């Protein structure tokens, strides 16, 4: 285990007190360690075991990462429950993913059907990125976004959410920012 990985988590989470706390208490850390093992077993063509261990990881952490997903260094999954990373997903280096994010497919065909995420990307809670699309480097995506097309680098994207103001019977727009 590389200290760089632990240090990257500590830098991105102000509540992380020390490396031991991260190792013992962070489900995102556990899911990534499980994934590294499952991905290795899948690459050497061990049948069934990688998927079985990935399922055990999902049960223990609430984070589902397919063994074939390609993940760069220093991925940080914060409050990771409900995160789903599909089979043909590719994730760059130094990416931060919050709870409830889905990197999902758009077809049942056996092709590249999941997103490619660039380096230094932040993906807000509840965001769904669907299909074989590219999220370029240094993109920030706010919470609860639905992304269906490529996003250019070094931009911030947010969702508009509507709610009914029952008191005044008007609709107002809330803009969510990172």
Secondary structure, 3 states (H helix, E strand, C coil): CCHHHHHHHHHHCCCCCCHHHHHHHCHHHHHHHHHHHHHHHHHCCCCCHHHHHHHHHHHHHCCEECCCCEECCCCEEECCCCCEECCCCEECCCCEEECCCEEECCCCCCCCCCCEECCCCEECCCCEEECCCEECCCCEECCCCEECCCECCCCEECCEEEEEECCCCEEEEEECCC
